[in-house]
């Protein structure tokens, strides 16, 4: 994955466009922003919006689609968090974590509680998590359900353990799909503590490309990228 650069907002019109996309959590029609832009430019607001949207698109920050005469824009996933950071826009916190299970120690709750520990340690650091996605295996989910580890994650991605060990492309695709879907709503934190070295490496790669925070918490909470 190529690492994307920092986001620079070059005009107040671009600021209006990007803020509207963040607020909408997806596509926004440029025509809806006309009144907000009228006081910012000395020429037609529609022309200013079109021009600045094209500049953002050329830089790879947004994507545009056209339906009839209406133009819709959306921030590309890799720039959503950078837009939030640049514009000081706050969003609820989402955690991408995981848990596993050791069949040789079937009653050991420690690996099953990894995501719970992450939530608790983040809370102790003043960070309240609103949504939790866990990567895990079918066997670990069955064990968690049987042993009653709570709270339940909001969402679980179940993959065979061999994927976490050696199937880089498949695992990366699964992680990126989750990030691309949730990043519009949540300020995502990636937990590199659980599962395998391959999972950790992929989360680190995604963290750098998307500008996302990541933590490690086997022991005290450590912010690897904050």
C-alpha positions in Angstrom: 0.0 0.0 0.0 1.3 3.4 -0.9 1.3 5.9 2.0 -0.8 9.0 1.3 0.4 12.4 2.1 -1.0 15.0 4.5 -4.2 16.9 3.6 -4.0 20.6 2.8 -7.1 22.7 2.5 -6.4 25.4 0.0 -9.5 27.6 0.2 -12.5 28.2 2.3 -14.7 26.7 -0.4 -12.7 23.5 -0.1 -13.3 23.6 3.7 -17.0 23.9 3.1 -17.0 20.9 0.7 -15.0 18.7 3.0 -17.0 19.6 6.2 -20.2 18.9 4.4 -18.9 15.4 3.3 -17.9 14.7 6.9 -21.2 15.8 8.3 -23.1 13.7 5.7 -20.8 10.7 6.2 -20.7 10.1 2.5 -21.9 11.9 -0.7 -23.2 15.4 -0.8 -24.6 17.4 -3.7 -22.6 20.4 -4.6 -25.8 22.4 -5.3 -26.7 22.0 -1.6 -23.7 24.1 -0.6 -24.4 27.1 -2.8 -25.7 29.3 0.0 -22.8 28.5 2.3 -20.3 29.6 -0.4 -22.0 32.7 -1.7 -20.5 34.9 1.0 -17.0 33.5 0.5 -16.4 34.3 -3.2 -16.8 37.3 -5.5 -18.0 35.2 -8.5 -20.7 32.6 -8.9 -20.9 30.2 -6.0 -21.7 27.2 -8.3 -18.6 27.9 -10.4 -16.5 28.2 -7.2 -17.8 24.9 -6.0 -17.2 23.1 -9.3 -13.7 24.5 -9.6 -12.7 23.6 -6.0 -14.3 20.1 -6.3 -12.2 19.5 -9.4 -9.0 20.6 -7.6 -9.7 18.2 -4.7 -10.5 15.4 -7.2 -7.2 15.9 -9.1 -5.3 15.7 -5.8 -7.1 12.4 -5.1 -8.9 13.7 -2.0 -12.5 13.3 -3.2 -14.4 11.4 -5.8 -17.2 12.8 -7.9 -20.2 11.2 -9.5 -22.8 12.9 -11.8 -26.5 12.1 -12.0 -28.1 14.2 -14.7 -27.0 17.7 -14.0 -26.3 17.2 -10.3 -22.8 16.6 -9.1 -22.1 14.6 -5.9 -18.8 14.4 -4.1 -17.4 12.2 -1.3 -14.1 12.1 0.5 -12.1 9.1 -0.5 -11.7 6.7 2.5 -8.0 7.2 2.8 -8.5 11.0 3.4 -11.5 10.9 5.8 -9.5 10.9 9.0 -7.0 13.4 7.6 -9.9 15.7 6.8 -11.2 15.3 10.4 -7.8 16.1 11.8 -7.2 19.1 9.5 -10.6 20.5 10.2 -10.8 19.6 13.9 -14.0 17.6 13.3 -14.9 15.1 16.0 -16.6 11.8 15.4 -17.5 8.9 17.7 -14.7 6.4 18.4 -14.7 3.0 16.7 -12.3 0.2 17.7 -11.1 -2.5 15.4 -9.7 -5.2 17.6 -9.9 -9.0 17.9 -9.7 -12.0 20.1 -8.6 -15.6 19.9 -8.8 -18.9 21.9 -6.2 -21.5 22.9 -7.7 -25.0 22.6 -4.9 -26.3 24.9 -6.2 -23.9 27.6 -9.9 -23.9 26.9 -11.0 -22.2 30.1 -8.4 -19.3 29.8 -10.4 -16.1 29.2 -7.4 -13.9 28.7 -7.1 -14.2 24.8 -10.9 -14.1 24.5 -11.0 -10.8 26.5 -8.5 -8.9 24.4 -11.0 -6.5 23.0 -12.6 -6.0 26.4 -9.2 -5.1 27.8 -8.7 -2.7 25.0 -12.0 -1.0 25.7 -11.2 -0.7 29.4 -7.7 0.6 29.0 -8.9 3.2 26.5 -11.6 4.3 28.9 -8.9 4.6 31.6 -7.1 6.9 29.2 -10.2 9.0 28.7 -11.3 7.5 25.4 -14.9 6.2 25.2 -15.5 3.6 22.5 -18.8 3.7 20.7 -18.5 0.8 18.3 -16.4 -2.4 18.3 -15.4 -4.7 15.5 -13.6 -7.9 16.3 -11.6 -10.1 14.0 -11.6 -13.7 15.2 -12.1 -17.3 14.3 -15.3 -19.4 14.3 -13.8 -21.5 17.2 -13.0 -18.5 19.3 -16.5 -17.0 18.8 -18.0 -20.3 19.9 -15.8 -20.3 23.0 -16.6 -16.7 23.8 -20.3 -17.3 23.5 -20.0 -20.5 25.7 -17.9 -18.8 28.4 -20.0 -15.7 28.4 -17.3 -13.0 27.7 -19.1 -9.7 27.7 -19.8 -7.2 26.3 -20.5 -8.6 22.9 -18.7 -6.8 20.0 -21.0 -4.8 17.8 -19.7 -6.7 14.8 -17.4 -9.8 14.3 -15.4 -10.9 11.2 -14.9 -14.7 11.3 -12.0 -16.1 9.4 -10.1 -19.4 9.7 -6.9 -19.1 11.8 -4.8 -20.0 8.7 -5.9 -16.7 7.1 -4.3 -14.8 10.1 -1.2 -16.9 9.7 -0.4 -16.8 6.0 -3.1 -15.4 3.7 -1.9 -11.8 3.4 -4.1 -10.6 0.5 -7.3 -12.2 1.9 -6.7 -10.8 5.3 -5.8 -7.3 4.1 -8.9 -7.2 1.9 -11.1 -8.1 4.9 -9.5 -5.4 7.0 -9.7 -2.7 4.3 -13.4 -3.5 3.6 -14.2 -2.9 7.3 -12.2 0.3 7.4 -13.6 1.7 4.2 -17.2 1.0 5.4 -16.8 2.4 9.0 -14.4 5.3 8.5 -17.2 7.7 7.4 -18.9 7.4 10.7 -16.2 6.6 13.2 -12.7 7.9 14.2 -11.1 4.4 14.1 -8.5 3.1 16.5 -6.7 -0.1 15.4 -5.7 -2.6 18.1 -2.5 -4.5 17.0 -2.4 -6.6 20.1 -4.4 -9.8 19.2 -4.1 -12.7 16.9 -1.0 -13.0 14.7 2.1 -11.0 13.5 0.5 -10.9 10.0 -2.6 -9.3 11.4 -0.5 -6.8 13.3 1.5 -5.9 10.2 -1.6 -5.4 8.1 -3.2 -3.1 10.7 0.0 -1.1 10.9 0.1 -0.7 7.2 -3.6 0.4 7.1 -3.0 2.8 10.0 -0.2 4.5 8.1 -2.1 4.7 4.8 -5.4 6.0 6.3 -3.8 8.1 9.1 -5.5 6.1 11.8 -4.5 5.7 15.4 -3.3 2.4 16.7 -2.6 0.9 20.1 -0.9 -2.0 21.8 -2.0 -3.1 25.3 -0.4 -6.3 26.4 0.5 -4.7 29.7 -0.1 -0.9 29.9 -1.8 0.9 27.0 0.7 2.1 24.5 -0.2 4.5 21.7 1.9 3.5 18.7 0.3 6.1 16.5 -1.9 8.8 18.1 
